[in-house]
Amino acid sequence: ASSIALNYGPQFVYYERFVPLGWQMTRMLGIFSLIPSLLTWIGTWMMLGLLCVPVVGPTLLGWLAPPGWGLPDDWNAKGYAHVYAEVTCKSSAPDAPAITATAPGVDRATCCIEFVGDPGNFVTSQCVCEAALSLVLNRSDLPPRSEDGFGTPAQLLGPVLWKRLKENEVRPVKMWTTITTTKG
């Protein structure tokens, strides 16, 4: 929805993958980074399968996570989330040199966002609160609404939300980008 609303273009492609070792270690390991991902995936499915067993599952779930139990605050504080995105597209320069005989020149952008705190608790609540504060306190700075009145947070809150997240004094969010363009 955001890619259409923000005019990313028809060639926009989005990929996502799970990197249990973090994106920096995954880049260093290259193809071997599949091993920890596969082991985590297999372990998760084995645990889910065990929880589906009629008597064992509810007993195990009641013992591991009884009702009303949550992560301790110090565990939540030690958590973090690193979101790394890389976008490539055909170069906007009309006479950009080809990378290979069959591949056109490309423009590439990377973005890394680092959140402090457990992604399921602290980061989610921080994003929800900052989005609500953006709507209340920075209404005049928001981008114009979409024609149908619906949209994603990126479309509806855009730079206002990013500014609030980056300038937050309690848990600031770090973000950096690099853009590489092919010069024609």
OpenMM code with the backbone's topology and positions (N, CA, C; nanometers):
from openmm import Vec3, app, unit

residues = "ALA SER SER ILE ALA LEU ASN TYR GLY PRO GLN PHE VAL TYR TYR GLU ARG PHE VAL PRO LEU GLY TRP GLN MET THR ARG MET LEU GLY ILE PHE SER LEU ILE PRO SER LEU LEU THR TRP ILE GLY THR TRP MET MET LEU GLY LEU LEU CYS VAL PRO VAL VAL GLY PRO THR LEU LEU GLY TRP LEU ALA PRO PRO GLY TRP GLY LEU PRO ASP ASP TRP ASN ALA LYS GLY TYR ALA HIS VAL TYR ALA GLU VAL THR CYS LYS SER SER ALA PRO ASP ALA PRO ALA ILE THR ALA THR ALA PRO GLY VAL ASP ARG ALA THR CYS CYS ILE GLU PHE VAL GLY ASP PRO GLY ASN PHE VAL THR SER GLN CYS VAL CYS GLU ALA ALA LEU SER LEU VAL LEU ASN ARG SER ASP LEU PRO PRO ARG SER GLU ASP GLY PHE GLY THR PRO ALA GLN LEU LEU GLY PRO VAL LEU TRP LYS ARG LEU LYS GLU ASN GLU VAL ARG PRO VAL LYS MET TRP THR THR ILE THR THR THR LYS GLY".split()
positions = [
    Vec3(0.0828, -0.1186, 0.0000),
    Vec3(0.0000, 0.0000, 0.0000),
    Vec3(0.0879, 0.1259, 0.0000),
    Vec3(0.1914, 0.1285, 0.0847),
    Vec3(0.2777, 0.2470, 0.0878),
    Vec3(0.3529, 0.2633, -0.0430),
    Vec3(0.3948, 0.1513, -0.1031),
    Vec3(0.4719, 0.1614, -0.2266),
    Vec3(0.3903, 0.2266, -0.3370),
    Vec3(0.2591, 0.2022, -0.3377),
    Vec3(0.1726, 0.2648, -0.4380),
    Vec3(0.1467, 0.4098, -0.4002),
    Vec3(0.1124, 0.4334, -0.2743),
    Vec3(0.0784, 0.5681, -0.2298),
    Vec3(0.1970, 0.6637, -0.2377),
    Vec3(0.3161, 0.6149, -0.2108),
    Vec3(0.4343, 0.7008, -0.2122),
    Vec3(0.5058, 0.6981, -0.3465),
    Vec3(0.4428, 0.6357, -0.4461),
    Vec3(0.4953, 0.6333, -0.5830),
    Vec3(0.6356, 0.5732, -0.5924),
    Vec3(0.6556, 0.4569, -0.5339),
    Vec3(0.7853, 0.3901, -0.5435),
    Vec3(0.8090, 0.3355, -0.6837),
    Vec3(0.7038, 0.3138, -0.7575),
    Vec3(0.7162, 0.2684, -0.8952),
    Vec3(0.6890, 0.1205, -0.9098),
    Vec3(0.6662, 0.0766, -1.0343),
    Vec3(0.6299, -0.0624, -1.0592),
    Vec3(0.7457, -0.1602, -1.0386),
    Vec3(0.8694, -0.1125, -1.0380),
    Vec3(0.9835, -0.2014, -1.0225),
    Vec3(1.0232, -0.2230, -0.8762),
    Vec3(0.9459, -0.1662, -0.7823),
    Vec3(0.9781, -0.1782, -0.6402),
    Vec3(0.9574, -0.3225, -0.5935),
    Vec3(1.0574, -0.3797, -0.5295),
    Vec3(1.0501, -0.5159, -0.4765),
    Vec3(1.0966, -0.5122, -0.3320),
    Vec3(1.0280, -0.5850, -0.2474),
    Vec3(1.0593, -0.5874, -0.1049),
    Vec3(1.0861, -0.7304, -0.0619),
    Vec3(1.1985, -0.7543, 0.0043),
    Vec3(1.2317, -0.8857, 0.0574),
    Vec3(1.2513, -0.8745, 0.2076),
    Vec3(1.2262, -0.9825, 0.2766),
    Vec3(1.2418, -0.9838, 0.4214),
    Vec3(1.2946, -1.1208, 0.4613),
    Vec3(1.3838, -1.1252, 0.5604),
    Vec3(1.4287, -1.2542, 0.6116),
    Vec3(1.4677, -1.2413, 0.7570),
    Vec3(1.4701, -1.3546, 0.8243),
    Vec3(1.5011, -1.3612, 0.9657),
    Vec3(1.6500, -1.3849, 0.9816),
    Vec3(1.7166, -1.3004, 1.0585),
    Vec3(1.8601, -1.3150, 1.0814),
    Vec3(1.8861, -1.3218, 1.2316),
    Vec3(1.8895, -1.4436, 1.2885),
    Vec3(1.9058, -1.4567, 1.4333),
    Vec3(2.0403, -1.4074, 1.4856),
    Vec3(2.1413, -1.3975, 1.4008),
    Vec3(2.2721, -1.3496, 1.4454),
    Vec3(2.2903, -1.2000, 1.4255),
    Vec3(2.1884, -1.1316, 1.3756),
    Vec3(2.2017, -0.9897, 1.3453),
    Vec3(2.2521, -0.9714, 1.2037),
    Vec3(2.2240, -0.8557, 1.1460),
    Vec3(2.2568, -0.8371, 1.0044),
    Vec3(2.4059, -0.8242, 0.9782),
    Vec3(2.4843, -0.7691, 1.0723),
    Vec3(2.6279, -0.7551, 1.0483),
    Vec3(2.6965, -0.8911, 1.0441),
    Vec3(2.6643, -0.9793, 1.1418),
    Vec3(2.7232, -1.1129, 1.1429),
    Vec3(2.6741, -1.1938, 1.0225),
    Vec3(2.5491, -1.1734, 0.9846),
    Vec3(2.4945, -1.2449, 0.8694),
    Vec3(2.5679, -1.2058, 0.7420),
    Vec3(2.5981, -1.0783, 0.7265),
    Vec3(2.6740, -1.0345, 0.6091),
    Vec3(2.8144, -1.0932, 0.6086),
    Vec3(2.8762, -1.1074, 0.7260),
    Vec3(3.0102, -1.1651, 0.7335),
    Vec3(3.0080, -1.3138, 0.6989),
    Vec3(2.9063, -1.3861, 0.7446),
    Vec3(2.8990, -1.5306, 0.7200),
    Vec3(2.8552, -1.5653, 0.5785),
    Vec3(2.7885, -1.4723, 0.5121),
    Vec3(2.7436, -1.4979, 0.3753),
    Vec3(2.6432, -1.6115, 0.3702),
    Vec3(2.6659, -1.7068, 0.2815),
    Vec3(2.5720, -1.8176, 0.2616),
    Vec3(2.5628, -1.9068, 0.3857),
    Vec3(2.6672, -1.9102, 0.4675),
    Vec3(2.6657, -1.9933, 0.5878),
    Vec3(2.5704, -1.9395, 0.6949),
    Vec3(2.5204, -1.8191, 0.6767),
    Vec3(2.4231, -1.7642, 0.7718),
    Vec3(2.2901, -1.8383, 0.7650),
    Vec3(2.2708, -1.9204, 0.6641),
    Vec3(2.1488, -2.0017, 0.6554),
    Vec3(2.1425, -2.1062, 0.7662),
    Vec3(2.2575, -2.1524, 0.8130),
    Vec3(2.2598, -2.2589, 0.9145),
    Vec3(2.1905, -2.2156, 1.0436),
    Vec3(2.2272, -2.1024, 1.1077),
    Vec3(2.1553, -2.0640, 1.2290),
    Vec3(2.0077, -2.0329, 1.2033),
    Vec3(1.9768, -1.9775, 1.0869),
    Vec3(1.8367, -1.9498, 1.0545),
    Vec3(1.7564, -2.0785, 1.0452),
    Vec3(1.8122, -2.1781, 0.9785),
    Vec3(1.7426, -2.3067, 0.9660),
    Vec3(1.7286, -2.3765, 1.1006),
    Vec3(1.8327, -2.3724, 1.1836),
    Vec3(1.8244, -2.4346, 1.3165),
    Vec3(1.7187, -2.3675, 1.4029),
    Vec3(1.7112, -2.2350, 1.3961),
    Vec3(1.6078, -2.1630, 1.4711),
    Vec3(1.4699, -2.1987, 1.4185),
    Vec3(1.4550, -2.2058, 1.2879),
    Vec3(1.3282, -2.2411, 1.2254),
    Vec3(1.2843, -2.3822, 1.2656),
    Vec3(1.3760, -2.4782, 1.2605),
    Vec3(1.3445, -2.6167, 1.2981),
    Vec3(1.3074, -2.6244, 1.4460),
    Vec3(1.3834, -2.5575, 1.5322),
    Vec3(1.3533, -2.5576, 1.6757),
    Vec3(1.2172, -2.4976, 1.7071),
    Vec3(1.1833, -2.3897, 1.6364),
    Vec3(1.0525, -2.3269, 1.6576),
    Vec3(0.9401, -2.4212, 1.6178),
    Vec3(0.9522, -2.4855, 1.5031),
    Vec3(0.8477, -2.5786, 1.4587),
    Vec3(0.8379, -2.7004, 1.5493),
    Vec3(0.9524, -2.7471, 1.6024),
    Vec3(0.9483, -2.8609, 1.6960),
    Vec3(0.8753, -2.8210, 1.8243),
    Vec3(0.9008, -2.7012, 1.8747),
    Vec3(0.8341, -2.6537, 1.9955),
    Vec3(0.6846, -2.6364, 1.9711),
    Vec3(0.6483, -2.5797, 1.8576),
    Vec3(0.5066, -2.5649, 1.8243),
    Vec3(0.4389, -2.7007, 1.8102),
    Vec3(0.5083, -2.7968, 1.7508),
    Vec3(0.4533, -2.9319, 1.7398),
    Vec3(0.4333, -2.9958, 1.8758),
    Vec3(0.5274, -2.9744, 1.9656),
    Vec3(0.5160, -3.0287, 2.1010),
    Vec3(0.3995, -2.9654, 2.1765),
    Vec3(0.3772, -2.8370, 2.1548),
    Vec3(0.2656, -2.7690, 2.2217),
    Vec3(0.1289, -2.8152, 2.1700),
    Vec3(0.1270, -2.8758, 2.0525),
    Vec3(0.0000, -2.9252, 1.9969),
    Vec3(-0.0383, -3.0634, 2.0492),
    Vec3(0.0518, -3.1323, 2.1170),
    Vec3(0.0206, -3.2643, 2.1732),
    Vec3(-0.0818, -3.2440, 2.2849),
    Vec3(-0.1945, -3.3196, 2.2845),
    Vec3(-0.3070, -3.2923, 2.3745),
    Vec3(-0.2741, -3.2724, 2.5222),
    Vec3(-0.2063, -3.3610, 2.5882),
    Vec3(-0.1835, -3.3469, 2.7323),
    Vec3(-0.0535, -3.2720, 2.7609),
    Vec3(0.0471, -3.3005, 2.6814),
    Vec3(0.1794, -3.2420, 2.7044),
    Vec3(0.1800, -3.0918, 2.6773),
    Vec3(0.1148, -3.0483, 2.5690),
    Vec3(0.1160, -2.9074, 2.5301),
    Vec3(0.0631, -2.8128, 2.6359),
    Vec3(-0.0625, -2.8320, 2.6828),
    Vec3(-0.1143, -2.7409, 2.7851),
    Vec3(-0.0349, -2.7444, 2.9155),
    Vec3(0.0145, -2.8634, 2.9542),
    Vec3(0.0951, -2.8740, 3.0760),
    Vec3(0.2256, -2.7964, 3.0608),
    Vec3(0.2925, -2.8158, 2.9487),
    Vec3(0.4186, -2.7464, 2.9223),
    Vec3(0.3978, -2.5952, 2.9143),
    Vec3(0.2913, -2.5536, 2.8483),
    Vec3(0.2612, -2.4111, 2.8367),
    Vec3(0.2288, -2.3493, 2.9727),
    Vec3(0.1527, -2.4213, 3.0557),
    Vec3(0.1212, -2.3720, 3.1901),
    Vec3(0.2441, -2.3628, 3.2785),
    Vec3(0.3415, -2.4502, 3.2555),
    Vec3(0.4645, -2.4481, 3.3358),
    Vec3(0.5613, -2.3397, 3.2863),
    Vec3(0.5753, -2.3258, 3.1536),
    Vec3(0.6693, -2.2274, 3.0983),
    Vec3(0.6168, -2.0843, 3.1032),
    Vec3(0.4885, -2.0669, 3.0773),
    Vec3(0.4306, -1.9324, 3.0723),
    Vec3(0.2921, -1.9337, 3.1362),
    Vec3(0.2859, -1.9342, 3.2697),
    Vec3(0.1549, -1.9356, 3.3347),
    Vec3(0.0798, -1.8052, 3.3080),
    Vec3(-0.0535, -1.8059, 3.3201),
    Vec3(-0.1312, -1.6848, 3.2959),
    Vec3(-0.0826, -1.5681, 3.3821),
    Vec3(-0.0729, -1.4519, 3.3214),
    Vec3(-0.0278, -1.3325, 3.3932),
    Vec3(0.1226, -1.3160, 3.3973),
    Vec3(0.1969, -1.4107, 3.3429),
    Vec3(0.3421, -1.4042, 3.3455),
    Vec3(0.3911, -1.3284, 3.2231),
    Vec3(0.4891, -1.2464, 3.2397),
    Vec3(0.5510, -1.1737, 3.1293),
    Vec3(0.7001, -1.1637, 3.1537),
    Vec3(0.7701, -1.1088, 3.0598),
    Vec3(0.9143, -1.0934, 3.0759),
    Vec3(0.9446, -0.9906, 3.1839),
    Vec3(1.0471, -1.0161, 3.2642),
    Vec3(1.0876, -0.9161, 3.3636),
    Vec3(1.1343, -0.7871, 3.2952),
    Vec3(1.1228, -0.6759, 3.3658),
    Vec3(1.1604, -0.5459, 3.3085),
    Vec3(1.3067, -0.5406, 3.2656),
    Vec3(1.3963, -0.6055, 3.3401),
    Vec3(1.5375, -0.6002, 3.3012),
    Vec3(1.5615, -0.6765, 3.1699),
    Vec3(1.4863, -0.7826, 3.1434),
    Vec3(1.4971, -0.8528, 3.0153),
    Vec3(1.4469, -0.7638, 2.9025),
    Vec3(1.3343, -0.6940, 2.9267),
    Vec3(1.2807, -0.6031, 2.8264),
    Vec3(1.3797, -0.4918, 2.7948),
    Vec3(1.4460, -0.4401, 2.8975),
    Vec3(1.5409, -0.3306, 2.8777),
    Vec3(1.6640, -0.3757, 2.7991),
    Vec3(1.7030, -0.5029, 2.8113),
    Vec3(1.8217, -0.5538, 2.7406),
    Vec3(1.7940, -0.5882, 2.5947),
    Vec3(1.6678, -0.5925, 2.5570),
    Vec3(1.6326, -0.6284, 2.4197),
    Vec3(1.6692, -0.5199, 2.3211),
    Vec3(1.6679, -0.5542, 2.1949),
    Vec3(1.6972, -0.4576, 2.0893),
    Vec3(1.6381, -0.5072, 1.9586),
    Vec3(1.6254, -0.4189, 1.8653),
    Vec3(1.5809, -0.4542, 1.7309),
    Vec3(1.6646, -0.3763, 1.6312),
    Vec3(1.7203, -0.4477, 1.5363),
    Vec3(1.7943, -0.3854, 1.4272),
    Vec3(1.7207, -0.4201, 1.2989),
    Vec3(1.6768, -0.3199, 1.2282),
    Vec3(1.6068, -0.3407, 1.1018),
    Vec3(1.6976, -0.2877, 0.9914),
    Vec3(1.7325, -0.3759, 0.9002),
    Vec3(1.8222, -0.3385, 0.7908),
    Vec3(1.7475, -0.3596, 0.6593),
    Vec3(1.7449, -0.2604, 0.5754),
    Vec3(1.6765, -0.2713, 0.4470),
    Vec3(1.7714, -0.2295, 0.3356),
    Vec3(1.7645, -0.3016, 0.2266),
    Vec3(1.8442, -0.2678, 0.1089),
    Vec3(1.7512, -0.2685, -0.0109),
    Vec3(1.7518, -0.1599, -0.0848),
    Vec3(1.6643, -0.1457, -0.2007),
    Vec3(1.7508, -0.1198, -0.3225),
    Vec3(1.7263, -0.1938, -0.4291),
    Vec3(1.7949, -0.1692, -0.5552),
    Vec3(1.6899, -0.1495, -0.6635),
    Vec3(1.7201, -0.0663, -0.7577),
    Vec3(1.6280, -0.0455, -0.8690),
    Vec3(1.7087, -0.0077, -0.9928),
    Vec3(1.6446, -0.0167, -1.1064),
    Vec3(1.7089, 0.0218, -1.2308),
    Vec3(1.7484, 0.1683, -1.2212),
    Vec3(1.8650, 0.2004, -1.2688),
    Vec3(1.9161, 0.3364, -1.2582),
    Vec3(1.8252, 0.4362, -1.3276),
    Vec3(1.8127, 0.5523, -1.2639),
    Vec3(1.7317, 0.6585, -1.3233),
    Vec3(1.8083, 0.7341, -1.4312),
    Vec3(1.9401, 0.7141, -1.4363),
    Vec3(2.0204, 0.7808, -1.5390),
    Vec3(2.0001, 0.7088, -1.6725),
    Vec3(1.9663, 0.7819, -1.7801),
    Vec3(1.9345, 0.7164, -1.9071),
    Vec3(2.0530, 0.6433, -1.9702),
    Vec3(2.1743, 0.6920, -1.9489),
    Vec3(2.2901, 0.6280, -2.0112),
    Vec3(2.3826, 0.5637, -1.9075),
    Vec3(2.3234, 0.5062, -1.8007),
    Vec3(2.4023, 0.4429, -1.6958),
    Vec3(2.4706, 0.3182, -1.7498),
    Vec3(2.5984, 0.2970, -1.7137),
    Vec3(2.6679, 0.1772, -1.7625),
    Vec3(2.6088, 0.0514, -1.7000),
    Vec3(2.6051, -0.0546, -1.7776),
    Vec3(2.5508, -0.1818, -1.7295),
    Vec3(2.6496, -0.2478, -1.6347),
    Vec3(2.5968, -0.3185, -1.5354),
    Vec3(2.6813, -0.3910, -1.4409),
    Vec3(2.7350, -0.5173, -1.5074),
    Vec3(2.6489, -0.5866, -1.5780),
    Vec3(2.6895, -0.7012, -1.6586),
    Vec3(2.6311, -0.6817, -1.7971),
    Vec3(2.6530, -0.7766, -1.8844),
    Vec3(2.6013, -0.7633, -2.0206),
    Vec3(2.4491, -0.7617, -2.0234),
    Vec3(2.3856, -0.8298, -1.9275),
    Vec3(2.2393, -0.8371, -1.9286),
    Vec3(2.1730, -0.7511, -1.8226),
    Vec3(2.2485, -0.6982, -1.7260),
    Vec3(2.1895, -0.6196, -1.6173),
    Vec3(2.2127, -0.4713, -1.6403),
    Vec3(2.1076, -0.3909, -1.6289),
    Vec3(2.1247, -0.2463, -1.6446),
    Vec3(2.1945, -0.1871, -1.5216),
    Vec3(2.2321, -0.0590, -1.5323),
    Vec3(2.2873, 0.0098, -1.4163),
    Vec3(2.1824, 0.0174, -1.3059),
    Vec3(2.2268, 0.0267, -1.1815),
    Vec3(2.1318, 0.0277, -1.0701),
    Vec3(2.1583, 0.1443, -0.9765),
    Vec3(2.0531, 0.1840, -0.9082),
    Vec3(2.0639, 0.2735, -0.7944),
    Vec3(2.0396, 0.1864, -0.6724),
    Vec3(2.1109, 0.2119, -0.5649),
    Vec3(2.0975, 0.1295, -0.4452),
    Vec3(2.0892, 0.2196, -0.3228),
    Vec3(2.0008, 0.1821, -0.2314),
    Vec3(1.9883, 0.2545, -0.1047),
    Vec3(1.9826, 0.1524, 0.0079),
    Vec3(2.0500, 0.1817, 0.1173),
    Vec3(2.0430, 0.0974, 0.2354),
    Vec3(1.9996, 0.1835, 0.3532),
    Vec3(1.9312, 0.1209, 0.4453),
    Vec3(1.8843, 0.1913, 0.5643),
    Vec3(1.8946, 0.0963, 0.6824),
    Vec3(1.9419, 0.1449, 0.7937),
    Vec3(1.9484, 0.0658, 0.9153),
    Vec3(1.8829, 0.1462, 1.0274),
    Vec3(1.7946, 0.0791, 1.1007),
    Vec3(1.7245, 0.1414, 1.2122),
    Vec3(1.7502, 0.0564, 1.3351),
    Vec3(1.7921, 0.1181, 1.4449),
    Vec3(1.8186, 0.0462, 1.5695),
    Vec3(1.7275, 0.0978, 1.6796),
    Vec3(1.6527, 0.0054, 1.7388),
    Vec3(1.5658, 0.0344, 1.8518),
    Vec3(1.6272, -0.0264, 1.9765),
    Vec3(1.6127, 0.0402, 2.0910),
    Vec3(1.6571, -0.0139, 2.2193),
    Vec3(1.5337, -0.0633, 2.2934),
    Vec3(1.5420, -0.1842, 2.3477),
    Vec3(1.4300, -0.2422, 2.4212),
    Vec3(1.3709, -0.3605, 2.3469),
    Vec3(1.2978, -0.4430, 2.4184),
    Vec3(1.2378, -0.5623, 2.3612),
    Vec3(1.1405, -0.5245, 2.2497),
    Vec3(1.1560, -0.5823, 2.1296),
    Vec3(1.0692, -0.5457, 2.0177),
    Vec3(0.9212, -0.5737, 2.0427),
    Vec3(0.8902, -0.6785, 2.1178),
    Vec3(0.7509, -0.7125, 2.1423),
    Vec3(0.6837, -0.6271, 2.2474),
    Vec3(0.7610, -0.5606, 2.3304),
    Vec3(0.7036, -0.4807, 2.4385),
    Vec3(0.7414, -0.3333, 2.4257),
    Vec3(0.8670, -0.3010, 2.4493),
    Vec3(0.9100, -0.1615, 2.4529),
    Vec3(0.8997, -0.0925, 2.3172),
    Vec3(0.9514, -0.1559, 2.2130),
    Vec3(0.9549, -0.0919, 2.0812),
    Vec3(0.8134, -0.0720, 2.0265),
    Vec3(0.7290, -0.1740, 2.0422),
    Vec3(0.5913, -0.1620, 1.9939),
    Vec3(0.5183, -0.0486, 2.0653),
    Vec3(0.5293, -0.0448, 2.1971),
    Vec3(0.4603, 0.0612, 2.2714),
    Vec3(0.5188, 0.1981, 2.2380),
    Vec3(0.6494, 0.2060, 2.2172),
    Vec3(0.7117, 0.3331, 2.1812),
    Vec3(0.6592, 0.3818, 2.0456),
    Vec3(0.6513, 0.2935, 1.9479),
    Vec3(0.6030, 0.3334, 1.8152),
    Vec3(0.4558, 0.3741, 1.8188),
    Vec3(0.3744, 0.3004, 1.8939),
    Vec3(0.2324, 0.3340, 1.9034),
    Vec3(0.2146, 0.4703, 1.9709),
    Vec3(0.2860, 0.4930, 2.0804),
    Vec3(0.2745, 0.6210, 2.1524),
    Vec3(0.3232, 0.7380, 2.0681),
    Vec3(0.4362, 0.7207, 1.9997),
    Vec3(0.4879, 0.8298, 1.9164),
    Vec3(0.3960, 0.8570, 1.7976),
    Vec3(0.3332, 0.7519, 1.7435),
    Vec3(0.2372, 0.7732, 1.6347),
    Vec3(0.1165, 0.8522, 1.6856),
    Vec3(0.0667, 0.8167, 1.8044),
    Vec3(-0.0472, 0.8895, 1.8614),
    Vec3(-0.0098, 1.0343, 1.8907),
    Vec3(0.1090, 1.0565, 1.9462),
    Vec3(0.1531, 1.1933, 1.9741),
    Vec3(0.1733, 1.2728, 1.8449),
    Vec3(0.2169, 1.2052, 1.7381),
    Vec3(0.2303, 1.2735, 1.6089),
    Vec3(0.0955, 1.3235, 1.5600),
    Vec3(-0.0084, 1.2401, 1.5788),
    Vec3(-0.1422, 1.2795, 1.5352),
    Vec3(-0.1973, 1.3955, 1.6182),
    Vec3(-0.1645, 1.3962, 1.7475),
    Vec3(-0.2207, 1.4976, 1.8367),
    Vec3(-0.1392, 1.6271, 1.8354),
    Vec3(-0.0074, 1.6168, 1.8502),
    Vec3(0.0761, 1.7351, 1.8684),
    Vec3(0.1324, 1.7943, 1.7388),
    Vec3(0.1438, 1.7133, 1.6341),
    Vec3(0.2060, 1.7611, 1.5102),
    Vec3(0.1114, 1.7498, 1.3910),
    Vec3(-0.0157, 1.7685, 1.4135),
    Vec3(-0.1155, 1.7496, 1.3081),
    Vec3(-0.0885, 1.8373, 1.1856),
    Vec3(-0.0456, 1.9605, 1.2060),
    Vec3(-0.0239, 2.0520, 1.0931),
    Vec3(0.0980, 2.0124, 1.0090),
    Vec3(0.1902, 1.9362, 1.0655),
    Vec3(0.3104, 1.8953, 0.9931),
    Vec3(0.2923, 1.7654, 0.9150),
    Vec3(0.1793, 1.6969, 0.9334),
    Vec3(0.1585, 1.5675, 0.8696),
    Vec3(0.1371, 1.5835, 0.7191),
    Vec3(0.1791, 1.4817, 0.6409),
    Vec3(0.1534, 1.4856, 0.4971),
    Vec3(0.0026, 1.4821, 0.4704),
    Vec3(-0.0407, 1.5237, 0.3520),
    Vec3(-0.1849, 1.5201, 0.3215),
    Vec3(-0.2371, 1.3765, 0.3235),
    Vec3(-0.3631, 1.3630, 0.3629),
    Vec3(-0.4237, 1.2292, 0.3696),
    Vec3(-0.4405, 1.1704, 0.2304),
    Vec3(-0.4505, 1.0386, 0.2265),
    Vec3(-0.4761, 0.9730, 0.0993),
    Vec3(-0.6199, 1.0002, 0.0563),
    Vec3(-0.6488, 0.9762, -0.0695),
    Vec3(-0.7818, 1.0059, -0.1233),
    Vec3(-0.8906, 0.9241, -0.0547),
    Vec3(-0.8606, 0.7968, -0.0215),
    Vec3(-0.9622, 0.7112, 0.0388),
    Vec3(-0.9649, 0.7201, 0.1911),
    Vec3(-0.8705, 0.7926, 0.2518),
    Vec3(-0.8699, 0.8084, 0.3968),
    Vec3(-0.7982, 0.6971, 0.4708),
    Vec3(-0.7455, 0.5994, 0.3984),
    Vec3(-0.6736, 0.4895, 0.4606),
    Vec3(-0.5293, 0.4922, 0.4151),
    Vec3(-0.4418, 0.4378, 0.4960),
    Vec3(-0.3022, 0.4317, 0.4570),
    Vec3(-0.2180, 0.3670, 0.5643),
    Vec3(-0.0917, 0.3467, 0.5346),
    Vec3(0.0019, 0.2886, 0.6300),
    Vec3(0.0622, 0.4007, 0.7146),
    Vec3(0.1242, 0.3657, 0.8276),
    Vec3(0.1898, 0.4695, 0.9083),
    Vec3(0.2954, 0.5476, 0.8293),
    Vec3(0.3685, 0.4802, 0.7397),
    Vec3(0.4692, 0.5504, 0.6599),
    Vec3(0.4051, 0.6556, 0.5705),
    Vec3(0.2902, 0.6238, 0.5164),
    Vec3(0.2219, 0.7174, 0.4274),
    Vec3(0.1559, 0.8298, 0.5054),
    Vec3(0.0892, 0.7967, 0.6155),
    Vec3(0.0096, 0.8953, 0.6871),
    Vec3(0.0907, 0.9803, 0.7858),
    Vec3(0.1973, 0.9239, 0.8433),
    Vec3(0.2749, 0.9980, 0.9434),
    Vec3(0.4114, 1.0403, 0.8920),
    Vec3(0.4670, 0.9626, 0.8012),
    Vec3(0.5907, 0.9944, 0.7322),
    Vec3(0.7009, 1.0544, 0.8166),
    Vec3(0.7566, 1.1679, 0.7715),
    Vec3(0.8718, 1.2279, 0.8375),
    Vec3(0.8430, 1.2769, 0.9796),
    Vec3(0.7185, 1.3054, 1.0105),
    Vec3(0.6846, 1.3515, 1.1460),
    Vec3(0.7127, 1.2413, 1.2477),
    Vec3(0.6725, 1.1187, 1.2154),
    Vec3(0.6974, 1.0066, 1.3063),
    Vec3(0.8462, 0.9785, 1.3189),
    Vec3(0.9201, 0.9810, 1.2061),
    Vec3(1.0644, 0.9580, 1.2125),
    Vec3(1.1331, 1.0610, 1.3008),
    Vec3(1.0943, 1.1849, 1.2862),
    Vec3(1.1549, 1.2907, 1.3673),
    Vec3(1.1282, 1.2675, 1.5155),
    Vec3(1.0052, 1.2319, 1.5502),
    Vec3(0.9708, 1.2061, 1.6909),
    Vec3(1.0504, 1.0877, 1.7451),
    Vec3(1.0647, 0.9818, 1.6662),
    Vec3(1.1391, 0.8640, 1.7124),
    Vec3(1.2874, 0.8958, 1.7318),
    Vec3(1.3468, 0.9684, 1.6386),
    Vec3(1.4893, 1.0003, 1.6475),
    Vec3(1.5203, 1.0994, 1.7592),
    Vec3(1.4271, 1.1900, 1.7893),
    Vec3(1.4521, 1.2925, 1.8910),
    Vec3(1.3989, 1.2538, 2.0287),
    Vec3(1.3520, 1.1329, 2.0452),
    Vec3(1.2999, 1.0864, 2.1732),
    Vec3(1.4128, 1.0834, 2.2762),
    Vec3(1.3908, 1.1432, 2.3919),
    Vec3(1.4954, 1.1507, 2.4943),
    Vec3(1.5031, 1.0253, 2.5802),
    Vec3(1.3959, 0.9491, 2.5898),
    Vec3(1.3953, 0.8288, 2.6737),
    Vec3(1.4646, 0.7135, 2.6026),
    Vec3(1.4212, 0.6807, 2.4819),
    Vec3(1.4813, 0.5736, 2.4026),
    Vec3(1.4920, 0.6203, 2.2580),
    Vec3(1.5966, 0.6964, 2.2253),
    Vec3(1.6086, 0.7456, 2.0882),
    Vec3(1.6331, 0.6300, 1.9906),
    Vec3(1.5840, 0.6473, 1.8710),
    Vec3(1.6010, 0.5489, 1.7655),
    Vec3(1.7124, 0.5985, 1.6738),
    Vec3(1.8078, 0.5111, 1.6445),
    Vec3(1.9168, 0.5473, 1.5543),
    Vec3(1.8801, 0.5027, 1.4140),
    Vec3(1.9073, 0.5885, 1.3179),
    Vec3(1.8798, 0.5541, 1.1795),
    Vec3(1.9857, 0.6164, 1.0907),
    Vec3(2.0345, 0.5382, 0.9954),
    Vec3(2.1247, 0.5936, 0.8970),
    Vec3(2.0960, 0.5296, 0.7622),
    Vec3(2.1275, 0.6039, 0.6592),
    Vec3(2.1021, 0.5583, 0.5233),
    Vec3(2.2242, 0.5860, 0.4370),
    Vec3(2.2378, 0.5079, 0.3325),
    Vec3(2.3377, 0.5345, 0.2294),
    Vec3(2.2679, 0.5203, 0.0945),
    Vec3(2.3004, 0.6062, 0.0030),
    Vec3(2.2409, 0.6007, -0.1299),
    Vec3(2.3544, 0.6014, -0.2312),
    Vec3(2.3527, 0.5039, -0.3205),
    Vec3(2.4515, 0.4942, -0.4261),
    Vec3(2.3790, 0.5008, -0.5586),
    Vec3(2.4141, 0.5969, -0.6403),
    Vec3(2.3494, 0.6079, -0.7711),
    Vec3(2.4537, 0.5869, -0.8796),
    Vec3(2.4093, 0.5319, -0.9888),
    Vec3(2.4946, 0.5139, -1.1042),
    Vec3(2.4932, 0.6443, -1.1817),
    Vec3(2.6086, 0.6995, -1.2057),
    Vec3(2.6169, 0.8272, -1.2793),
    Vec3(2.6272, 0.7990, -1.4273),
    Vec3(2.5478, 0.8708, -1.5012),
    Vec3(2.5457, 0.8520, -1.6456),
    Vec3(2.6450, 0.9382, -1.7164),
] * unit.nanometer
topology = app.Topology()
chain = topology.addChain("A")
for resn in residues:
    res = topology.addResidue(resn, chain)
    for name in ("N", "CA", "C"):
        topology.addAtom(name, app.Element.getBySymbol(name[0]), res)
